[in-house]
């Protein structure tokens, strides 16, 4: 991206002044190197977001921003229904509520390495991964409706996980306002046998070592210790979420003239929050959030079962489960008053700071854990929402390193089998049903996660707590 078109606010904040029919400015959080490395589509897409009706304050881009569908991945925007604000399916994304959960194990790396190959094989066998992967759970129509209403609470009632887990999941494991009756028969059919599965793309289950602690107090609050092993699970709402996104994007494009919305980009199709279509999308999207929460809850339970076979002493409590790709109703102070806003985070994560009332008592003093995923051979991070970040992207942060190369180009650059062998030589066991999928997710296809996380910290979005490096990766 050409920095000449941006106003530098600081070394880690850049502004695009309103141009043409932009209703608000665009703000990008990144250092100069990351800005220059962003593709020009980020500029185009974030300024298009700033044109949407009812947008509040600014359209924001996180340090991992790159081209996406409609919104850039790493895009954040809030809309006020009282000012004609809209909800955009492209501003949420197709993999609704894709997110990460992290479970400390209390085990040392040395202990895990004694059973590394066996543990990798057992996790790969227990948790289906890949395109179209199916699990052992088959949902009836009645159970599908209950799952879409109940989320992780539904999963817990059926024996997946522990009561204590709910305290460490956004929305306590169940998104209110879900409307399963607004989820199509096609979306339901796609999800019928996909509960408890990782899916494909950048989704994974990783066994990781805490290799560095940056904030001892927050790490203690999170149960993280240097040298110990954690498990991170990254997945979402699978085929159901994708189908909901596909259907409502089509409906929003067709309905735009009726709502007097001129679409600068069809991928930014949207509907007024206070419209029948907007209400239907929100109800279906919230049901998909519950699907993702239930899916990660089931996978967390299956992970615990596998670990207990090898390490009976491992407890694996839940540190936190955080979603990206959502639109959530939140109260934010703007212009000195609290307003109810609909905050879109597309490839971005909520990052409430210390003392936020929505956080559980056990985490409130420290702040919300922010889980930043890497890719196979690269590091992941645990951050914590920064104090005073309310006015910096509506308490949001990045969600990963961010792609710097398309999947097509990655396949042309790397071979999956060679990557698996290369990572094995570094002590990282990869299990995947697809060599092609491994190539698409090559570490070199992503930005430097250390640089992205440092930019997020320097911009005041979130603070570094711990760095994690992979030992085992189950890759979709």
C-alpha positions in Angstrom: 0.0 0.0 0.0 1.2 3.5 -0.8 1.8 5.4 2.4 1.6 8.7 0.6 -2.2 8.3 0.6 -2.3 8.0 4.3 -1.8 10.4 7.2 0.6 9.1 9.8 -0.9 9.6 13.3 1.8 7.7 15.0 4.3 5.0 14.2 1.5 2.5 14.6 -1.6 4.4 13.5 -2.5 5.7 10.1 -5.6 7.7 8.9 -7.4 7.9 5.5 -9.4 11.1 5.5 -12.9 10.9 4.2 -12.9 10.9 0.4 -16.0 11.4 -1.8 -18.9 9.8 -0.1 -17.0 8.2 2.8 -19.1 9.0 5.9 -16.1 8.5 8.4 -12.4 8.2 8.1 -10.5 4.9 8.0 -7.9 4.1 10.6 -5.2 1.4 10.1 -3.2 0.1 13.1 0.2 -1.1 11.8 3.8 0.0 11.5 5.2 1.3 8.2 6.6 -2.0 7.0 3.2 -3.8 7.5 1.3 -0.9 5.8 3.6 -1.1 2.8 3.2 -4.9 2.7 -0.6 -4.7 2.6 -2.2 -5.1 -0.8 -4.0 -2.2 -2.4 -7.3 -4.0 -2.0 -7.1 -3.2 1.8 -7.2 0.5 1.0 -10.1 0.0 -1.4 -12.1 -2.2 0.9 -11.7 -0.3 4.2 -12.7 3.0 2.4 -15.7 1.3 1.0 -16.7 0.1 4.5 -16.5 3.8 5.6 -19.3 4.5 3.0 -21.9 2.3 4.6 -25.0 3.8 6.2 -24.9 4.4 9.9 -21.2 3.7 10.5 -19.9 5.3 13.7 -16.5 6.9 14.3 -14.3 5.1 11.7 -13.7 2.0 9.7 -10.8 0.2 11.3 -8.1 -2.2 10.0 -6.0 -4.4 12.3 -2.3 -5.0 11.8 -3.0 -8.4 10.1 -5.3 -6.8 7.5 -5.4 -8.3 4.0 -7.9 -8.6 1.1 -11.2 -10.4 2.0 -14.7 -10.7 0.8 -16.4 -7.2 1.2 -14.6 -6.2 4.4 -10.9 -6.7 4.5 -9.9 -9.5 6.8 -8.9 -7.6 9.9 -11.7 -5.1 9.4 -13.8 -3.6 12.3 -16.8 -1.3 12.0 -19.7 -0.4 14.3 -23.1 0.7 13.2 -25.9 2.6 15.0 -29.4 1.4 14.2 -30.8 4.8 15.3 -28.9 6.4 12.5 -29.9 3.9 9.8 -27.1 1.5 10.6 -26.7 -1.7 8.6 -25.7 -5.3 9.1 -23.5 -6.8 6.4 -23.0 -10.5 5.8 -19.7 -9.6 4.1 -18.7 -7.7 7.3 -19.0 -10.9 9.3 -17.7 -13.4 6.8 -18.6 -16.9 5.6 -17.1 -18.9 8.5 -19.3 -17.2 11.1 -17.8 -17.3 14.6 -14.5 -18.9 13.5 -12.5 -18.7 16.6 -9.8 -20.1 18.9 -10.0 -21.8 22.3 -6.9 -22.5 24.4 -6.5 -25.2 27.1 -3.3 -25.3 29.3 -2.3 -28.9 30.1 0.2 -28.5 32.9 2.5 -30.9 31.0 6.1 -30.2 30.0 7.3 -30.3 26.4 9.7 -33.2 27.4 6.7 -35.3 28.6 4.7 -34.7 25.5 7.7 -35.5 23.2 8.0 -39.0 24.7 4.6 -39.8 23.1 4.6 -37.2 20.3 3.9 -39.4 17.3 1.3 -41.5 19.2 -0.5 -38.5 20.5 -0.5 -36.9 17.1 -2.0 -40.0 15.5 -4.6 -40.3 18.2 -5.7 -36.7 17.9 -5.9 -37.0 14.1 -8.0 -40.1 14.5 -10.4 -38.6 17.1 -11.0 -35.2 15.5 -11.9 -35.3 11.8 -10.2 -32.7 9.6 -10.4 -31.6 6.0 -12.9 -30.6 3.3 -16.3 -32.2 4.0 -15.1 -34.0 7.1 -17.8 -35.8 9.1 -17.7 -36.8 12.7 -19.5 -39.5 14.7 -22.3 -37.1 15.7 -25.4 -37.0 13.5 -28.1 -34.5 14.5 -31.8 -35.0 14.0 -33.9 -31.9 13.1 -34.9 -31.5 16.7 -31.3 -31.8 18.0 -30.1 -29.4 15.3 -32.6 -26.8 16.5 -31.5 -27.3 20.1 -27.9 -27.0 19.2 -28.5 -23.8 17.2 -30.3 -22.3 20.2 -28.0 -23.6 23.0 -24.4 -23.5 21.7 -21.8 -24.8 24.1 -24.6 -25.1 26.8 -26.3 -27.6 24.5 -23.0 -29.5 24.1 -22.4 -29.5 27.8 -25.8 -31.0 28.5 -25.0 -33.9 26.2 -21.8 -34.7 28.1 -19.2 -32.6 26.2 -17.0 -30.7 28.6 -17.5 -29.2 32.1 -19.7 -26.7 33.7 -16.6 -24.5 34.4 -16.0 -24.2 30.7 -18.9 -21.9 30.2 -17.4 -19.2 32.4 -14.5 -18.9 30.0 -16.4 -18.7 26.7 -17.8 -15.5 25.2 -21.5 -15.1 26.0 -21.0 -17.9 28.5 -21.3 -20.3 25.6 -24.7 -19.3 24.3 -25.3 -16.4 22.0 -28.7 -14.8 22.8 -31.1 -13.9 20.1 -30.4 -16.9 17.9 -33.3 -17.9 15.6 -32.8 -21.5 14.3 -36.1 -21.1 12.4 -34.3 -18.6 10.1 -31.6 -21.1 9.3 -32.4 -22.8 5.9 -32.9 -26.5 5.3 -29.8 -26.5 3.1 -27.6 -25.0 5.9 -29.0 -27.5 8.4 -28.3 -30.4 6.0 -24.7 -29.3 5.5 -24.1 -29.3 9.3 -25.9 -32.6 10.1 -22.7 -34.6 10.4 -20.1 -31.9 10.9 -20.2 -31.3 14.6 -16.9 -32.1 16.3 -14.9 -31.5 13.1 -12.1 -29.0 12.2 -12.8 -28.5 8.6 -10.2 -27.2 6.2 -8.3 -24.1 5.3 -6.5 -22.4 8.1 -8.2 -24.4 10.8 -6.2 -26.6 13.1 -5.6 -28.2 16.5 -2.1 -27.5 17.8 -0.2 -28.8 20.8 2.1 -25.9 21.7 4.8 -25.0 24.2 4.8 -21.7 26.1 8.3 -20.5 25.0 8.2 -17.0 26.5 6.2 -15.1 29.1 5.9 -11.4 28.5 3.5 -10.5 31.4 4.0 -12.6 34.4 0.9 -11.3 36.3 -1.5 -11.9 33.3 0.1 -15.3 32.6 -0.5 -16.4 36.2 -4.1 -15.2 35.9 -4.4 -17.3 32.7 -2.7 -20.4 34.1 0.2 -20.1 31.7 3.8 -21.1 32.6 6.9 -21.0 30.5 7.9 -24.5 29.4 4.5 -25.9 29.8 2.2 -27.2 27.0 -1.1 -25.9 25.9 -3.6 -27.0 23.2 -5.2 -24.4 20.8 -8.2 -25.2 18.7 -9.1 -23.0 15.7 -12.3 -23.7 13.8 -15.8 -22.3 13.2 -19.4 -23.0 12.1 -18.4 -25.2 9.2 -20.8 -25.7 6.3 -23.7 -24.1 8.1 -22.1 -20.8 8.6 -20.9 -20.7 5.0 -24.4 -21.5 3.7 -25.9 -18.7 5.8 -23.4 -16.2 4.5 -24.0 -17.3 0.9 -27.8 -17.1 1.1 -28.0 -13.8 3.0 -25.4 -12.1 0.8 -27.6 -12.9 -2.2 -30.8 -11.7 -0.4 -29.0 -8.4 0.6 -27.9 -7.7 -2.9 -31.4 -8.2 -4.3 -33.0 -6.1 -1.5 -30.6 -3.2 -1.7 -32.7 -1.0 -4.0 -35.8 -1.6 -1.8 -33.8 -0.1 1.2 -32.3 2.7 -1.0 -28.8 1.4 -0.5 -26.4 2.0 -3.3 -23.7 -0.7 -3.2 -20.3 0.5 -4.1 -19.3 -3.2 -4.0 -21.7 -6.1 -4.2 -19.6 -8.0 -1.7 -20.6 -5.3 0.9 -24.3 -6.2 0.5 -26.1 -5.2 3.7 -29.5 -4.5 5.1 -30.7 -2.0 7.7 -30.5 -3.4 11.2 -34.1 -2.3 11.7 -35.5 -4.2 8.8 -37.1 -7.6 8.4 -34.1 -8.9 6.3 -31.6 -7.4 8.8 -33.4 -9.2 11.7 -33.5 -12.5 9.9 -29.8 -12.3 9.2 -28.9 -11.5 12.8 -31.1 -14.3 14.0 -29.5 -16.8 11.6 -26.0 -15.5 12.3 -26.4 -15.8 16.0 -27.5 -19.4 15.5 -24.3 -20.0 13.5 -22.3 -18.5 16.4 -23.9 -21.1 18.7 -23.0 -23.8 16.2 -19.3 -22.7 16.3 -19.3 -22.5 20.1 -20.8 -26.0 20.3 -18.3 -27.3 17.7 -15.3 -26.1 19.7 -16.8 -27.4 22.9 -17.1 -30.8 21.4 -13.6 -30.8 20.0 -12.3 -29.6 23.4 -13.9 -32.6 25.1 -12.5 -35.0 22.5 -9.1 -33.5 23.0 -9.3 -34.0 26.8 -10.3 -37.7 26.2 -7.3 -38.3 24.0 -4.9 -36.6 26.4 -6.2 -38.6 29.3 -5.3 -41.8 27.5 -1.6 -40.8 27.4 -1.3 -38.4 30.4 -3.9 -39.2 33.1 -2.6 -36.3 35.1 -3.4 -33.7 32.5 -6.5 -31.7 33.3 -6.8 -29.2 30.4 -9.0 -26.5 31.9 -10.3 -23.9 29.4 -8.3 -20.7 29.4 -10.7 -18.9 27.0 -12.7 -19.3 23.8 -12.9 -16.2 21.6 -14.6 -15.7 18.3 -13.8 -13.7 15.2 -16.1 -13.2 12.3 -19.1 -11.9 14.2 -21.5 -9.0 14.6 -22.3 -8.3 18.2 -24.5 -5.8 20.1 -22.3 -3.9 22.4 -22.4 -0.6 24.4 -19.6 1.8 23.6 -19.0 5.4 24.7 -18.9 7.7 21.7 -19.0 11.4 22.0 -19.4 11.1 25.7 -22.5 8.9 25.7 -23.1 5.2 25.8 -24.6 3.9 22.6 -25.9 0.4 21.6 -23.9 -0.5 18.5 -23.6 -3.4 16.2 -19.9 -4.1 16.0 -18.7 -6.1 13.0 -15.4 -7.9 13.4 -14.2 -9.7 10.3 -11.0 -11.6 11.0 -10.7 -9.6 14.2 -11.3 -10.4 17.8 -12.9 -8.7 20.7 -10.3 -7.5 23.2 -12.0 -6.0 26.3 -9.5 -4.4 28.7 -9.2 -4.9 32.5 -12.3 -4.3 34.6 -14.8 -4.8 31.8 -18.1 -5.9 33.3 -18.8 -8.6 30.7 -15.7 -10.5 31.7 -15.9 -13.4 34.3 -14.7 -12.5 37.8 -11.7 -14.7 37.5 -10.5 -12.7 34.5 -11.9 -9.2 35.1 -8.8 -7.8 36.8 -6.4 -9.0 34.1 -8.6 -8.3 31.1 -9.8 -10.5 28.2 -7.5 -13.1 26.8 -6.9 -12.5 23.1 -5.8 -15.7 21.2 -3.6 -15.1 18.1 -3.2 -18.1 15.9 -0.1 -19.0 13.9 0.2 -21.6 11.1 2.0 -24.9 11.6 5.6 -23.9 11.8 5.1 -20.3 13.2 4.4 -19.0 16.7 1.0 -18.2 18.2 0.4 -15.7 21.0 -1.8 -15.1 24.0 -2.5 -11.4 24.5 -4.7 -9.5 26.8 -7.0 -6.6 26.1 -5.2 -3.3 26.8 -6.4 -0.8 29.3 -8.0 2.2 27.6 -8.5 0.4 24.2 -12.2 1.3 24.1 -11.6 4.1 21.6 -9.1 2.0 19.5 -11.3 -0.1 17.2 -14.1 -0.6 19.7 -11.8 -2.8 22.0 -10.7 -5.0 19.1 -7.4 -6.6 18.1 -6.0 -8.8 15.3 -6.8 -12.5 15.1 -3.7 -13.9 13.5 -0.7 -13.1 11.3 -2.7 -12.4 8.2 -2.0 -13.8 4.7 0.6 -12.2 2.5 0.1 -14.7 -0.3 -2.9 -16.3 -1.9 -3.6 -20.0 -1.5 -3.1 -20.5 -5.3 0.3 -18.9 -5.1 1.2 -20.8 -2.0 0.5 -24.1 -3.8 2.7 -23.0 -6.7 5.5 -22.1 -4.2 5.5 -25.1 -1.8 4.8 -28.8 -1.8 2.9 -30.2 1.1 4.9 -33.3 1.5 8.2 -31.4 1.6 6.8 -29.0 4.1 5.7 -31.8 6.4 9.2 -33.3 6.2 10.8 -29.9 6.8 8.7 -29.3 9.9 9.3 -32.8 11.2 13.1 -32.0 11.1 12.3 -29.1 13.4 10.5 -31.4 15.8 6.9 -30.5 14.7 4.6 -33.4 13.9 2.0 -32.5 11.2 -1.1 -34.6 10.5 -3.3 -33.7 7.6 -5.6 -35.4 5.1 -4.3 -33.2 2.3 -0.8 -32.3 1.2 -2.3 -29.6 -0.9 -4.0 -28.1 2.2 -0.6 -28.1 3.9 1.0 -26.2 1.0 -1.8 -23.6 1.0 -1.1 -22.9 4.7 2.7 -22.8 4.5 4.2 -20.5 7.2 5.8 -18.5 4.4 2.3 -17.6 3.0 1.6 -15.5 6.1 3.0 -12.3 7.5 5.5 -12.4 10.4 3.3 -13.0 13.4 5.9 -11.5 15.8 5.7 -8.2 13.8 1.9 -8.2 13.7 1.6 -8.8 17.4 4.2 -6.2 18.2 2.3 -3.7 16.1 -1.0 -4.6 18.0 0.8 -4.1 21.3 2.5 -0.8 20.3 -0.9 0.5 18.9 -2.5 0.0 22.3 -4.9 -2.7 21.2 -3.7 -5.6 23.3 -0.6 -6.5 25.5 1.6 -9.5 25.0 1.3 -12.3 27.6 2.9 -15.4 26.2 4.4 -16.8 23.0 3.5 -20.3 21.9 5.4 -22.6 19.5 4.0 -25.8 17.9 4.9 -29.4 18.7 2.0 -31.1 17.0 -0.4 -29.7 14.4 -3.6 -31.4 13.2 -4.3 -29.5 10.0 -7.5 -29.4 8.0 
